[in-house]
């Protein structure tokens, strides 16, 4: 059975994992604030879009390309609290114009903030959704299911964020957990990658671990300080990933030192291995 691979478009990482992640993977991006989990998702969506639309630049962007490589045609961004304008603004501030154009022109945003804030103290005039749809009378988990059912195929999907959903007292956590279990099952029928953004340490550790157990892959992003200097570094490591972790362990990789650049987005600068 041949399984397609979708590149993360972070070359130093893709080279270790033999070209990319298995299509249909649901990936938890779990990170401390500012440690790069959001930027990883944006870089992946942006550079994959660039590689798809500019074939002459693929070899510069992707570490390796073969018959199993697949580049999804769409980028779907499901936002729980941010407006489409804010999302596009954040992308503009995160990466340079050359790259951002490739994601912005094909980006499909589903803004669910009207549902999210409907039972909170936030006044309605603060939430002016750019969406042509009125979601305000719907259930947010059901609406995410509907959106994924209609748009899940052939996409890089970013769900921003699980943190919002898990900390909203109006959302049933078990309902969200059940949705994730179903998503992991149905996603295997799609030529897609689904990124779930979650800030580490915000929710109960038991829930965090349960989600880690459900998903196909987990990438953890953390800050580290040097004892010899005042410098701080960000690292990514992979505690679990079906179809990916064996390659990482074969290469004896412990963690990936990372950096965020305006011109290149999220990059791996150094691979720390077992000696």
TIBA-171713 format. One record per residue (C-alpha): residue in one letter; chain; x, y negated, z. Coordinates in Angstrom, 3 decimals. Layout:
# TIBA-171713
("A"; "A"; (X; Y; Z))
...
This chain:
# TIBA-171713
("X"; "A"; (0.000; 0.000; 0.000))
("X"; "A"; (1.608; -3.247; -1.129))
("X"; "A"; (1.174; -6.187; 1.234))
("X"; "A"; (1.792; -9.691; -0.005))
("X"; "A"; (4.090; -12.018; 1.898))
("X"; "A"; (3.374; -15.699; 2.404))
("X"; "A"; (6.492; -17.804; 3.082))
("X"; "A"; (6.614; -20.129; 6.057))
("X"; "A"; (8.751; -22.376; 3.820))
("X"; "A"; (11.263; -22.704; 6.655))
("X"; "A"; (14.119; -21.123; 4.669))
("X"; "A"; (16.413; -20.063; 7.510))
("X"; "A"; (13.479; -18.298; 9.173))
("X"; "A"; (12.104; -16.730; 5.989))
("X"; "A"; (15.527; -15.311; 5.140))
("X"; "A"; (15.514; -13.381; 8.435))
("X"; "A"; (11.958; -12.087; 8.045))
("X"; "A"; (12.538; -10.980; 4.435))
("X"; "A"; (10.583; -13.651; 2.626))
("X"; "A"; (7.591; -14.463; 4.789))
("X"; "A"; (4.671; -13.321; 6.908))
("X"; "A"; (2.254; -10.569; 5.846))
("X"; "A"; (-0.813; -12.119; 4.238))
("X"; "A"; (-3.853; -12.020; 6.484))
("X"; "A"; (-1.804; -12.719; 9.616))
("X"; "A"; (-3.317; -14.737; 12.443))
("X"; "A"; (-0.432; -16.556; 14.106))
("X"; "A"; (-0.443; -18.264; 17.503))
("X"; "A"; (1.838; -21.313; 17.620))
("X"; "A"; (2.385; -21.707; 21.356))
("X"; "A"; (4.495; -24.649; 22.412))
("X"; "A"; (5.397; -27.245; 24.974))
("X"; "A"; (4.425; -30.828; 24.047))
("X"; "A"; (6.654; -32.153; 21.269))
("X"; "A"; (8.534; -28.875; 20.851))
("X"; "A"; (7.627; -28.397; 17.179))
("X"; "A"; (4.611; -26.077; 17.002))
("X"; "A"; (2.466; -28.688; 15.241))
("X"; "A"; (5.327; -29.656; 12.922))
("X"; "A"; (5.929; -26.002; 12.044))
("X"; "A"; (2.348; -25.677; 10.786))
("X"; "A"; (2.478; -28.931; 8.812))
("X"; "A"; (5.869; -28.109; 7.285))
("X"; "A"; (4.689; -24.650; 6.283))
("X"; "A"; (1.525; -25.979; 4.625))
("X"; "A"; (3.346; -28.862; 2.946))
("X"; "A"; (6.334; -27.009; 1.539))
("X"; "A"; (4.261; -24.051; 0.409))
("X"; "A"; (2.022; -26.485; -1.476))
("X"; "A"; (5.095; -28.105; -3.013))
("X"; "A"; (6.548; -24.741; -4.058))
("X"; "A"; (3.251; -23.752; -5.655))
("X"; "A"; (2.782; -26.982; -7.595))
("X"; "A"; (6.415; -27.557; -8.564))
("X"; "A"; (7.776; -24.201; -9.812))
("X"; "A"; (11.096; -25.789; -10.766))
("X"; "A"; (11.734; -26.567; -7.074))
("X"; "A"; (10.779; -23.200; -5.620))
("X"; "A"; (14.306; -21.869; -5.335))
("X"; "A"; (15.298; -24.950; -3.354))
("X"; "A"; (12.394; -24.556; -0.926))
("X"; "A"; (11.996; -20.809; -0.479))
("X"; "A"; (14.741; -18.484; 0.727))
("X"; "A"; (13.724; -15.639; -1.565))
("X"; "A"; (11.017; -14.926; -4.094))
("X"; "A"; (9.945; -11.538; -5.443))
("X"; "A"; (6.825; -9.770; -6.678))
("X"; "A"; (5.391; -9.629; -3.146))
("X"; "A"; (5.598; -13.412; -2.620))
("X"; "A"; (2.263; -15.205; -2.612))
("X"; "A"; (1.609; -18.944; -2.402))
("X"; "A"; (-1.977; -19.751; -1.329))
("X"; "A"; (-3.814; -22.330; -3.417))
("X"; "A"; (-5.495; -24.201; -0.577))
("X"; "A"; (-4.771; -25.874; 2.749))
("X"; "A"; (-7.668; -25.870; 5.217))
("X"; "A"; (-7.363; -27.953; 8.371))
("X"; "A"; (-10.035; -27.347; 11.012))
("X"; "A"; (-9.934; -30.139; 13.575))
("X"; "A"; (-11.770; -30.041; 16.879))
("X"; "A"; (-11.140; -33.642; 18.015))
("X"; "A"; (-9.172; -35.510; 15.336))
("X"; "A"; (-10.757; -37.310; 12.399))
("X"; "A"; (-9.674; -36.667; 8.829))
("X"; "A"; (-8.166; -40.151; 8.723))
("X"; "A"; (-6.071; -39.400; 11.826))
("X"; "A"; (-4.886; -36.073; 10.414))
("X"; "A"; (-3.807; -37.646; 7.137))
("X"; "A"; (-2.124; -40.469; 9.041))
("X"; "A"; (-0.199; -37.976; 11.206))
("X"; "A"; (1.007; -36.114; 8.114))
("X"; "A"; (2.125; -39.392; 6.556))
("X"; "A"; (4.098; -40.222; 9.706))
("X"; "A"; (5.613; -36.729; 9.979))
("X"; "A"; (7.093; -36.119; 6.522))
("X"; "A"; (8.403; -38.214; 3.676))
("X"; "A"; (6.306; -39.357; 0.743))
("X"; "A"; (7.779; -36.882; -1.734))
("X"; "A"; (6.506; -33.923; 0.249))
("X"; "A"; (3.345; -35.356; 1.776))
("X"; "A"; (1.762; -35.999; -1.615))
("X"; "A"; (1.649; -32.277; -2.327))
("X"; "A"; (-0.387; -31.459; 0.761))
("X"; "A"; (-2.572; -34.548; 0.948))
("X"; "A"; (-4.079; -34.228; -2.512))
("X"; "A"; (-5.306; -30.666; -1.921))
("X"; "A"; (-5.958; -30.868; 1.821))
("X"; "A"; (-9.453; -29.867; 2.939))
("X"; "A"; (-10.326; -31.150; 6.401))
("X"; "A"; (-13.256; -29.972; 8.489))
("X"; "A"; (-13.743; -32.457; 11.318))
("X"; "A"; (-15.790; -30.930; 14.160))
("X"; "A"; (-15.366; -33.774; 16.629))
("X"; "A"; (-19.079; -34.631; 16.591))
("X"; "A"; (-19.858; -31.201; 17.998))
("X"; "A"; (-16.936; -31.222; 20.399))
("X"; "A"; (-17.793; -34.548; 22.008))
("X"; "A"; (-21.596; -34.304; 21.921))
("X"; "A"; (-21.943; -33.377; 25.642))
("X"; "A"; (-19.110; -35.551; 26.923))
("X"; "A"; (-18.894; -39.165; 28.105))
("X"; "A"; (-17.293; -40.224; 24.814))
("X"; "A"; (-19.685; -42.684; 23.102))
("X"; "A"; (-20.929; -41.771; 19.650))
("X"; "A"; (-19.567; -44.976; 18.108))
("X"; "A"; (-16.039; -43.767; 18.941))
("X"; "A"; (-16.583; -40.706; 16.765))
("X"; "A"; (-17.082; -41.805; 13.220))
("X"; "A"; (-16.465; -38.626; 11.283))
("X"; "A"; (-15.301; -38.966; 7.708))
("X"; "A"; (-17.052; -35.687; 6.905))
("X"; "A"; (-20.100; -35.717; 4.646))
("X"; "A"; (-21.597; -33.011; 6.869))
("X"; "A"; (-23.427; -33.665; 10.129))
("X"; "A"; (-22.264; -30.969; 12.545))
("X"; "A"; (-23.564; -32.691; 15.669))
("X"; "A"; (-26.445; -30.277; 16.355))
("X"; "A"; (-24.456; -27.090; 15.783))
("X"; "A"; (-22.362; -24.820; 18.009))
("X"; "A"; (-18.656; -25.392; 17.445))
("X"; "A"; (-17.614; -21.716; 17.532))
("X"; "A"; (-20.390; -20.765; 15.127))
("X"; "A"; (-19.386; -23.609; 12.849))
("X"; "A"; (-15.740; -22.499; 12.820))
("X"; "A"; (-16.952; -19.024; 11.850))
("X"; "A"; (-19.076; -20.489; 9.041))
("X"; "A"; (-16.216; -22.631; 7.748))
("X"; "A"; (-13.786; -19.721; 7.751))
("X"; "A"; (-16.349; -17.485; 6.068))
("X"; "A"; (-16.681; -19.965; 3.196))
("X"; "A"; (-13.074; -21.173; 2.983))
("X"; "A"; (-10.877; -18.472; 4.478))
("X"; "A"; (-9.688; -16.854; 1.255))
("X"; "A"; (-6.467; -17.943; -0.447))
("X"; "A"; (-5.521; -20.589; 2.114))
("X"; "A"; (-3.055; -21.779; 4.677))
("X"; "A"; (-5.393; -22.473; 7.586))
("X"; "A"; (-4.576; -24.651; 10.582))
("X"; "A"; (-6.930; -24.606; 13.566))
("X"; "A"; (-6.124; -27.620; 15.733))
("X"; "A"; (-6.527; -26.721; 18.425))
("X"; "A"; (-7.195; -23.800; 20.729))
("X"; "A"; (-6.129; -26.111; 23.550))
("X"; "A"; (-9.176; -28.318; 22.957))
("X"; "A"; (-11.532; -25.365; 22.734))
("X"; "A"; (-10.239; -23.637; 25.857))
("X"; "A"; (-10.348; -26.767; 28.018))
("X"; "A"; (-13.848; -27.892; 27.040))
("X"; "A"; (-16.263; -26.867; 29.815))
("X"; "A"; (-19.116; -26.692; 27.301))
("X"; "A"; (-17.417; -23.893; 25.346))
("X"; "A"; (-17.640; -20.310; 26.552))
("X"; "A"; (-14.138; -18.846; 26.689))
("X"; "A"; (-15.309; -15.266; 26.139))
("X"; "A"; (-17.185; -16.351; 23.011))
("X"; "A"; (-13.964; -17.890; 21.702))
("X"; "A"; (-12.006; -14.725; 22.537))
("X"; "A"; (-14.564; -12.597; 20.676))
("X"; "A"; (-14.339; -14.920; 17.676))
("X"; "A"; (-10.543; -14.517; 17.592))
("X"; "A"; (-10.876; -10.727; 17.706))
("X"; "A"; (-13.234; -10.835; 14.748))
("X"; "A"; (-10.989; -13.288; 12.904))
("X"; "A"; (-7.973; -10.996; 13.223))
("X"; "A"; (-10.063; -8.227; 11.680))
("X"; "A"; (-11.623; -10.132; 8.768))
("X"; "A"; (-8.457; -12.061; 7.882))
("X"; "A"; (-6.881; -8.879; 6.514))
("X"; "A"; (-9.224; -9.248; 3.537))
("X"; "A"; (-7.836; -12.705; 2.724))
("X"; "A"; (-4.653; -13.861; 1.015))
("X"; "A"; (-4.169; -16.361; 3.790))
("X"; "A"; (-2.185; -17.296; 6.879))
("X"; "A"; (-4.023; -18.700; 9.894))
("X"; "A"; (-2.141; -20.894; 12.372))
("X"; "A"; (-3.699; -21.388; 15.820))
("X"; "A"; (-2.204; -24.307; 17.752))
("X"; "A"; (-2.061; -23.979; 21.548))
("X"; "A"; (-0.128; -26.075; 24.064))
("X"; "A"; (1.704; -23.835; 26.518))
("X"; "A"; (0.825; -23.934; 30.203))
("X"; "A"; (-2.508; -25.753; 29.865))
("X"; "A"; (-4.875; -22.836; 30.285))
("X"; "A"; (-4.864; -19.937; 32.729))
("X"; "A"; (-1.945; -17.599; 32.031))
("X"; "A"; (-4.259; -14.606; 31.817))
("X"; "A"; (-6.190; -16.214; 28.945))
("X"; "A"; (-2.956; -17.246; 27.247))
("X"; "A"; (-1.668; -13.674; 27.404))
("X"; "A"; (-4.969; -12.232; 26.225))
("X"; "A"; (-4.811; -14.416; 23.108))
("X"; "A"; (-1.193; -13.389; 22.548))
("X"; "A"; (-2.308; -9.772; 22.676))
("X"; "A"; (-5.144; -10.337; 20.171))
("X"; "A"; (-3.284; -12.143; 17.386))
("X"; "A"; (-0.907; -10.614; 14.843))
("X"; "A"; (2.004; -12.886; 15.622))
("X"; "A"; (3.217; -15.309; 18.270))
("X"; "A"; (5.789; -18.055; 17.764))
("X"; "A"; (6.830; -19.841; 20.955))
("X"; "A"; (8.395; -23.307; 20.905))
("X"; "A"; (10.245; -24.712; 23.938))
("X"; "A"; (12.590; -27.420; 25.099))
("X"; "A"; (15.967; -26.519; 26.622))
("X"; "A"; (18.521; -28.688; 28.404))
("X"; "A"; (22.277; -28.223; 28.358))
("X"; "A"; (24.046; -27.920; 31.712))
("X"; "A"; (27.141; -29.533; 30.213))
("X"; "A"; (25.457; -32.623; 28.796))
("X"; "A"; (22.261; -34.649; 28.844))
("X"; "A"; (21.228; -33.283; 25.433))
("X"; "A"; (17.918; -31.509; 24.942))
("X"; "A"; (17.188; -28.955; 22.238))
("X"; "A"; (14.138; -27.196; 20.877))
("X"; "A"; (14.076; -23.461; 20.265))
("X"; "A"; (11.631; -21.085; 18.638))
("X"; "A"; (11.437; -17.419; 19.475))
("X"; "A"; (9.202; -14.548; 18.435))
("X"; "A"; (7.968; -12.245; 21.220))
("X"; "A"; (5.493; -10.460; 18.964))
("X"; "A"; (4.748; -10.257; 15.256))
("X"; "A"; (3.424; -7.241; 13.369))
("X"; "A"; (5.516; -6.711; 10.240))
("X"; "A"; (7.977; -9.458; 11.155))
("X"; "A"; (9.515; -8.602; 14.519))
("X"; "A"; (11.325; -5.473; 13.225))
("X"; "A"; (13.314; -7.654; 10.804))
("X"; "A"; (14.199; -10.104; 13.565))
("X"; "A"; (15.358; -7.324; 15.860))
("X"; "A"; (17.287; -5.686; 13.038))
("X"; "A"; (19.183; -8.961; 12.612))
("X"; "A"; (19.676; -9.041; 16.423))
("X"; "A"; (18.188; -12.521; 16.677))
("X"; "A"; (17.311; -13.843; 20.135))
("X"; "A"; (15.999; -17.293; 19.231))
("X"; "A"; (16.104; -20.013; 16.605))
("X"; "A"; (17.461; -23.470; 17.391))
("X"; "A"; (15.258; -26.010; 15.636))
("X"; "A"; (14.985; -29.663; 14.692))
("X"; "A"; (12.365; -31.925; 13.125))
("X"; "A"; (13.430; -34.210; 10.290))
("X"; "A"; (11.362; -36.741; 8.377))
("X"; "A"; (12.918; -35.655; 5.068))
("X"; "A"; (12.626; -31.896; 5.634))
("X"; "A"; (10.048; -31.354; 8.358))
("X"; "A"; (10.608; -28.451; 10.748))
("X"; "A"; (13.950; -26.737; 10.182))
("X"; "A"; (16.049; -24.020; 11.816))
("X"; "A"; (19.579; -25.259; 12.457))
("X"; "A"; (21.122; -22.253; 14.192))
("X"; "A"; (20.253; -18.606; 14.810))
("X"; "A"; (21.351; -17.210; 18.144))
("X"; "A"; (22.089; -13.491; 17.996))
("X"; "A"; (22.969; -10.714; 20.431))
("X"; "A"; (26.727; -10.337; 20.492))
